[in-house]
Amino acid sequence: MKVTIWVDMEGVAGICVWPQVMGGAERYEEGRRLLTGEVNAAVRGAKAAGATEIVVLDCHGAGGAYTFNSFLPDRLERGAEYVSGHAWLRYTEPLEDCDAALMVGFHAMAGTPDGVLSHTISTEALYNAYINDTLVGEAGLCAAVCGIRDVPCLLVTGDTATCREARELLGEGIVEAPVKVGLGRYAARHMAHADACDLIEAKAKEALSDLSRVKPYKPDEPAAVRFELATAEDAKRYTAHPAVQREGDRVVISRAGTFKEAWDQIWNR
């Protein structure tokens, strides 16, 4: 069994303020330790479920040299490979012949009242993202990218708002590991780190025990990806591809015959 694990940082237990997730900030090393522990737990769970190939991708844009490079390399669990430094949702080779994907440390979409550190792609520049007419967060975008290769996302870990968001989009079959409850954007009721790791390990094993529990997320086609941005200047960043059009000053939209084409046009990093 081949498993791909996508990892973000804001959904990790014990994390609820920006200095824990921003490269070089005063509490960032603490955040890295917490993140690496939960990653290792997911890997252990995948191995216990019988995974023979595990690829883990760092998807957290921490800033500077730490962007997509937040894992503590000397503390990572054996038996997996780890991808650092690659642009977000652009390295999809691990999905080839992949049986399942897991999402670890994810956060809720922008504007979620009980979503800890909630945002979508950018903490400041992007307000909302849509696939066709469906409002999605980063979990939805990740699941859609996995769906291009017919890979289902079977597990989500993060706060309860993130788990709810993934369940509403992907169905009741997805296994959830809620490691904290948001009390606002910058406050949470957390599980202890060791308990969160135990939960994630158990839930990863459970998720991979039935690969049919969730169908791959495949948006209707022809497809469109739409971003609502904070400013007109932010919108300019996405219009390099001629197929990406502006709708008003702060909205960009990419239309194509398939979701993959629409995504590649607007997210051509």
Secondary structure, DSSP 4 states (H G I P E B T S, - for coil): -EEEEEE-STTSTT--SGGGTSTTSTTHHHHHHHHHHHHHHHHHHHHHTT-SEEEEEE--B-SGGGBT--S-GGGPPTT-EEE-SPPTTT--GGGTT--EEEEEEE-PPTT-TT-TT--SS-SSSEEEEEETTEEE-HHHHHHHHHHHTT--EEEEEEEHHHHHHHHHHH-TTSEEEEEEEESSTT-EEEPPHHHHHHHHHHHHHHHTT-TTSS------SSEEEEEEESSHHHHHTT-SSTTEEESSSSEEEEEESSHHHHHHHH---
